[in-house]
Amino acid sequence: MTHMTRVRASSTALAAALLVGLAAPAATAAGHSPAGHERSSHTRIPFSAAEVTANKDGSFTVEWTAPGVRQVAVRADGRTVATGGSTGRVTVRGLPAKDRQWFDLVPSRGGSLHLADRLIQLEGTVNFRDAGGYRTADGHWVKMGEIYRSDALDKLTAADLAKLRRLSIRTVFDLRMESERGAAPDRVPTGATHVVADVLAGSPGFTTMPTTAAEATAMMVEGEKFMVSGDTATSAYRTVFSGIADDDARGVLFHCTAGKDRTGWANAALLTALGVPRNTVMADYLASNDYRAEANAAALASMPPQQAEVYKPLLDVRAEYLNSGFQEVTRTFGSFRTYEQRALGLSSKDLHDLKRDLLIG
């Protein structure tokens, strides 16, 4: 099979996985930091790990590791709400409800971190999250409140749209095919620019579906490869990265239908370009299994057991899927840096500017 034939087949395979996997239940009967927060300084940030998690009872768990630091103050809403040593895990209660609760982790020496829970709670999505909050291999941190990723936006409520306006979402990149956009048109915040970046544009409709779990897994692997080297995919992701690199458009959101495959590769490529280690990139990718767990379980429960077994690989994200994408980068482009240049259109200056804008520390 020639490379172009394989690319077209991969495109068809991914279309099948994305559309049928999500439509299966029906066939048998998912930028900006708050005002006043200063942009990055070049002060070294001593944290090697840090995370904020919003709990169902309204409290927040804040965890960190800052080797060699005597004390860390946890601040929220202008006051210190907890303190700890070089390693800490605290639960903060009693904070007033708001769109998004931010915390500043202030060490006794070095730069501080400005963090929130990665998940954005909305009524109409299950996988809308911040792309930032990760540490790079050289000790910088990806800013939060700048770039977001999500599943479909067609079910956003009026309250959701108002929240996204307050979060300063300015540009929405829609990675879906025309058939998906027609069946479930995006709802975007007033004033936001909607940009079509169709990863699978023009891909032919599928005529056969996998009949075994192994065939479904192979379909997802081939689809991941297409997202790296397919012509429409590279064109779409080049559009997205151009938007991310545009300071005036910051407050960027990119999404597909489930927020896990086309969106998953977009975020994996972004984090890798910024210098985030592969194991962290993989953890971010696999997190869709957690955020989509309830929706996926409901979809599978609606099917006969044999069908559910075949469909489960289409609903999952798996390490072998993302790994096949990185392997395709090496096979087709030789290195990730060459992929950035040739596929994403990022020059050395573009990459330098992107890191300057999106990294702190």
C-alpha positions as CSV (number, residue, x, y, z in Angstrom):
1,M,0.0,0.0,0.0
2,T,1.4,3.4,-0.9
3,H,1.8,6.1,1.6
4,M,-1.0,8.2,0.1
5,T,-3.3,5.2,-0.1
6,R,-2.6,4.4,3.5
7,V,-3.2,8.1,4.5
8,R,-6.6,8.1,2.8
9,A,-7.5,4.8,4.5
10,S,-6.5,6.2,7.8
11,S,-8.7,9.2,7.2
12,T,-11.6,7.0,6.5
13,A,-10.9,4.9,9.5
14,L,-10.8,7.8,11.9
15,A,-14.0,9.2,10.5
16,A,-15.6,5.9,11.2
17,A,-14.3,5.8,14.7
18,L,-15.3,9.4,15.6
19,L,-18.8,9.4,14.0
20,V,-20.0,5.9,14.6
21,G,-18.4,5.5,18.0
22,L,-20.3,8.5,19.3
23,A,-23.5,7.8,17.4
24,A,-23.6,4.2,18.5
25,P,-26.3,4.4,21.2
26,A,-28.8,5.8,18.7
27,A,-27.9,3.0,16.3
28,T,-28.7,0.4,19.0
29,A,-31.9,1.6,20.4
30,A,-20.0,13.2,24.2
31,G,-6.9,32.7,27.9
32,H,-6.3,34.6,29.8
33,S,-5.3,34.8,33.4
34,P,-7.6,36.9,35.6
35,A,-7.2,40.6,35.5
36,G,-4.3,41.8,37.7
37,H,-2.3,38.6,37.4
38,E,1.1,39.6,36.1
39,R,2.6,37.9,33.1
40,S,5.7,35.8,33.4
41,S,8.9,36.8,35.0
42,H,12.1,34.9,34.5
43,T,12.5,34.0,38.2
44,R,13.2,30.3,38.7
45,I,10.2,28.4,39.9
46,P,11.3,25.8,42.5
47,F,8.2,23.5,42.2
48,S,8.8,20.2,40.5
49,A,5.1,19.2,40.8
50,A,2.0,21.1,41.7
51,E,-1.7,20.7,41.1
52,V,-5.1,22.0,42.1
53,T,-8.2,19.7,42.2
54,A,-11.7,20.9,42.8
55,N,-13.7,18.5,44.9
56,K,-17.4,17.7,44.7
57,D,-18.1,19.2,48.1
58,G,-16.8,22.6,47.0
59,S,-13.4,22.3,48.6
60,F,-10.1,22.3,46.8
61,T,-7.1,20.0,47.2
62,V,-3.8,21.7,46.6
63,E,-0.6,19.6,46.3
64,W,3.0,20.5,45.6
65,T,6.6,19.5,45.7
66,A,9.3,22.2,45.9
67,P,12.7,20.6,46.8
68,G,14.9,22.8,49.0
69,V,12.1,25.2,49.9
70,R,11.5,25.8,53.6
71,Q,7.9,27.0,53.3
72,V,5.1,27.4,50.8
73,A,2.1,29.7,51.3
74,V,-1.1,28.9,49.5
75,R,-3.0,32.1,48.7
76,A,-6.5,32.6,47.3
77,D,-8.6,35.7,46.9
78,G,-5.8,37.9,48.2
79,R,-5.2,36.0,51.5
80,T,-3.2,33.0,52.7
81,V,-5.4,30.0,53.1
82,A,-2.8,27.4,54.0
83,T,0.9,26.9,54.5
84,G,3.2,23.9,54.3
85,G,6.8,22.8,53.8
86,S,8.7,21.7,50.7
87,T,6.1,19.0,50.1
88,G,2.5,19.6,50.9
89,R,-1.1,18.5,50.4
90,V,-3.9,20.7,51.9
91,T,-7.6,20.9,51.5
92,V,-9.1,24.4,51.4
93,R,-12.7,25.0,52.3
94,G,-15.1,27.9,52.6
95,L,-14.1,29.8,49.5
96,P,-17.0,31.6,47.7
97,A,-18.3,30.0,44.5
98,K,-16.9,31.5,41.3
99,D,-16.3,30.6,37.7
100,R,-12.9,29.4,38.4
101,Q,-11.0,29.4,41.7
102,W,-7.3,30.4,41.4
103,F,-4.5,29.7,43.8
104,D,-1.0,31.2,44.1
105,L,1.6,28.9,45.5
106,V,4.2,31.2,47.0
107,P,7.5,29.7,48.0
108,S,9.9,31.1,50.6
109,R,12.4,31.5,47.7
110,G,11.9,31.6,43.9
111,G,9.0,32.3,41.7
112,S,5.3,31.5,42.5
113,L,2.8,29.5,40.6
114,H,-0.7,30.6,39.6
115,L,-2.9,27.5,39.3
116,A,-6.5,26.4,39.1
117,D,-8.3,23.0,38.6
118,R,-7.6,22.0,35.0
119,L,-11.3,21.0,34.3
120,I,-13.7,23.8,33.5
121,Q,-17.1,22.9,34.8
122,L,-19.8,23.5,32.2
123,E,-23.3,22.1,31.9
124,G,-22.9,21.2,28.2
125,T,-19.4,19.6,28.1
126,V,-17.5,16.9,30.0
127,N,-14.0,17.3,28.7
128,F,-13.4,21.1,28.6
129,R,-10.0,21.7,30.2
130,D,-7.0,24.0,30.5
131,A,-4.1,23.0,28.3
132,G,-1.6,24.5,30.8
133,G,-0.4,23.8,34.3
134,Y,2.4,21.4,33.3
135,R,6.1,21.6,34.0
136,T,8.6,21.4,31.2
137,A,11.7,19.3,31.2
138,D,13.9,22.4,31.8
139,G,11.9,23.6,34.8
140,H,9.5,26.1,33.2
141,W,5.7,25.9,33.6
142,V,3.0,26.2,31.0
143,K,0.7,29.1,31.8
144,M,-2.9,28.4,32.7
145,G,-5.8,30.5,31.5
146,E,-4.5,30.9,27.9
147,I,-5.2,27.8,25.9
148,Y,-8.1,25.4,26.3
149,R,-9.3,22.1,24.8
150,S,-12.7,20.6,24.7
151,D,-15.3,18.2,23.4
152,A,-18.3,19.4,21.3
153,L,-19.8,22.8,22.1
154,D,-23.3,22.3,20.6
155,K,-24.9,21.7,24.0
156,L,-23.5,24.7,25.8
157,T,-26.1,26.5,27.8
158,A,-26.6,30.3,28.1
159,A,-24.8,30.1,31.5
160,D,-21.9,28.2,29.9
161,L,-21.5,30.8,27.2
162,A,-21.6,33.6,29.7
163,K,-18.8,31.8,31.7
164,L,-16.7,31.4,28.6
165,R,-17.0,35.1,27.9
166,R,-15.8,35.8,31.4
167,L,-12.9,33.4,30.8
168,S,-12.0,35.5,27.7
169,I,-12.4,32.8,25.1
170,R,-11.7,34.8,21.9
171,T,-10.9,32.2,19.2
172,V,-12.6,28.8,18.8
173,F,-11.0,26.3,16.4
174,D,-13.4,23.6,15.3
175,L,-11.5,20.5,14.3
176,R,-14.6,18.5,13.2
177,M,-15.8,17.4,9.7
178,E,-18.5,19.2,7.8
179,S,-21.1,16.4,8.7
180,E,-20.3,16.9,12.4
181,R,-20.6,20.6,12.2
182,G,-23.9,20.4,10.4
183,A,-25.4,17.9,12.8
184,A,-24.2,19.7,15.9
185,P,-23.3,23.4,15.2
186,D,-21.0,25.1,17.7
187,R,-22.3,27.5,20.2
188,V,-19.6,30.1,20.8
189,P,-19.4,33.0,23.2
190,T,-20.5,36.4,21.9
191,G,-17.5,38.2,20.3
192,A,-15.4,35.0,19.8
193,T,-14.2,34.1,16.4
194,H,-15.1,30.7,15.1
195,V,-12.5,29.1,12.8
196,V,-13.0,25.8,10.9
197,A,-9.8,23.7,11.0
198,D,-11.2,20.4,9.6
199,V,-8.6,17.7,10.3
200,L,-10.5,15.2,8.1
201,A,-11.8,17.6,5.5
202,G,-12.9,15.8,2.4
203,S,-12.3,12.3,3.7
204,P,-14.6,9.8,2.1
205,G,-17.5,8.3,4.0
206,F,-16.9,4.9,5.5
207,T,-18.8,1.7,4.3
208,T,-17.5,-0.9,6.7
209,M,-17.0,-0.9,10.5
210,P,-14.8,-3.0,12.6
211,T,-16.2,-6.4,13.6
212,T,-13.7,-7.1,16.4
213,A,-12.0,-5.1,19.1
214,A,-8.7,-5.8,17.4
215,E,-10.0,-4.2,14.2
216,A,-11.3,-1.2,16.1
217,T,-7.9,-0.7,17.8
218,A,-6.1,-0.9,14.5
219,M,-8.6,1.7,13.1
220,M,-7.7,4.1,15.9
221,V,-3.9,3.6,15.5
222,E,-4.2,4.3,11.7
223,G,-6.3,7.3,12.4
224,E,-3.7,8.7,14.8
225,K,-1.1,8.4,12.1
226,F,-3.3,10.3,9.6
227,M,-3.5,13.2,12.1
228,V,0.2,13.5,11.9
229,S,0.9,13.1,8.2
230,G,-2.4,13.5,6.3
231,D,-2.6,16.6,4.1
232,T,-5.8,17.9,5.6
233,A,-4.6,17.2,9.1
234,T,-1.4,19.1,8.7
235,S,-3.2,22.0,7.1
236,A,-5.8,22.1,10.0
237,Y,-3.2,21.9,12.8
238,R,-1.1,24.6,11.0
239,T,-4.1,26.9,11.2
240,V,-4.5,26.1,15.0
241,F,-0.9,26.7,15.8
242,S,-0.9,30.0,13.8
243,G,-3.8,31.1,16.0
244,I,-2.1,30.0,19.2
245,A,1.0,32.0,18.2
246,D,-1.1,35.2,17.6
247,D,-0.9,37.3,20.8
248,D,-4.1,39.1,19.8
249,A,-6.0,35.8,19.6
250,R,-4.9,34.4,22.9
251,G,-7.7,32.9,24.8
252,V,-7.7,30.0,22.3
253,L,-10.0,27.0,22.4
254,F,-9.7,24.0,20.1
255,H,-12.1,21.1,20.1
256,C,-13.6,18.1,18.2
257,T,-16.5,15.9,19.1
258,A,-15.2,13.9,22.0
259,G,-12.2,16.1,22.8
260,K,-9.9,13.2,22.8
261,D,-8.5,12.2,19.4
262,R,-8.1,15.2,17.0
263,T,-8.0,17.5,20.1
264,G,-5.8,15.1,21.9
265,W,-3.1,15.2,19.2
266,A,-3.4,19.0,19.0
267,N,-2.6,19.3,22.7
268,A,0.1,16.6,22.7
269,A,1.8,18.5,19.9
270,L,1.5,21.8,21.7
271,L,2.9,20.5,25.0
272,T,5.7,18.7,23.2
273,A,6.6,21.9,21.3
274,L,6.8,23.7,24.7
275,G,9.1,21.1,26.1
276,V,6.8,19.1,28.4
277,P,8.1,15.6,29.0
278,R,6.5,12.7,27.1
279,N,5.2,11.0,30.2
280,T,3.4,14.2,31.2
281,V,2.0,14.6,27.6
282,M,0.8,11.0,27.8
283,A,-0.9,11.6,31.2
284,D,-2.7,14.6,29.8
285,Y,-3.9,12.6,26.7
286,L,-5.1,9.6,28.8
287,A,-7.0,11.9,31.2
288,S,-9.8,11.9,28.6
289,N,-10.6,8.4,29.8
290,D,-11.3,9.8,33.3
291,Y,-13.3,12.9,32.2
292,R,-15.3,10.9,29.7
293,A,-15.8,7.9,31.9
294,E,-19.4,8.4,32.8
295,A,-20.5,9.3,29.2
296,N,-18.5,6.4,27.8
297,A,-20.0,3.9,30.3
298,A,-23.5,5.1,29.5
299,A,-22.8,4.6,25.7
300,L,-21.5,1.1,26.2
301,A,-24.3,0.1,28.6
302,S,-26.8,0.9,25.9
303,M,-25.3,-1.7,23.5
304,P,-25.4,-5.5,23.5
305,P,-22.3,-6.9,25.1
306,Q,-20.7,-8.1,21.8
307,Q,-21.2,-4.7,20.2
308,A,-19.9,-2.9,23.3
309,E,-16.7,-5.0,23.1
310,V,-16.1,-3.8,19.6
311,Y,-16.9,-0.1,20.3
312,K,-14.9,0.3,23.5
313,P,-11.6,0.9,21.6
314,L,-13.3,3.6,19.6
315,L,-14.4,5.4,22.8
316,D,-11.1,5.0,24.6
317,V,-7.8,6.9,24.4
318,R,-4.9,4.5,24.8
319,A,-1.2,4.9,25.0
320,E,-0.7,2.9,21.8
321,Y,-2.8,5.4,19.9
322,L,-0.7,8.4,20.9
323,N,2.5,6.5,20.6
324,S,1.6,5.6,17.0
325,G,1.3,9.4,16.3
326,F,4.8,10.1,17.6
327,Q,6.1,7.1,15.7
328,E,4.5,8.6,12.6
329,V,6.3,11.8,13.3
330,T,9.6,10.0,13.3
331,R,8.8,7.9,10.2
332,T,7.5,10.7,8.1
333,F,9.5,13.8,9.3
334,G,12.5,12.3,11.1
335,S,12.2,14.4,14.2
336,F,9.6,16.4,16.1
337,R,11.4,19.6,15.3
338,T,11.1,18.9,11.6
339,Y,7.4,18.1,12.1
340,E,7.0,21.5,13.8
341,Q,8.6,23.2,10.9
342,R,7.1,21.3,7.9
343,A,3.7,20.3,9.3
344,L,2.8,23.0,11.8
345,G,4.6,25.9,10.1
346,L,6.6,26.9,13.2
347,S,9.9,28.6,12.5
348,S,12.6,28.8,15.1
349,K,11.4,32.4,15.8
350,D,7.8,31.2,16.1
351,L,8.8,28.5,18.6
352,H,10.9,31.0,20.6
353,D,8.0,33.4,20.7
354,L,5.5,30.7,21.7
355,K,7.7,29.6,24.6
356,R,8.2,33.2,25.7
357,D,4.5,33.8,25.7
358,L,3.2,30.5,27.2
359,L,6.0,29.5,29.7
360,I,6.8,31.0,33.0
361,G,9.9,30.6,35.2
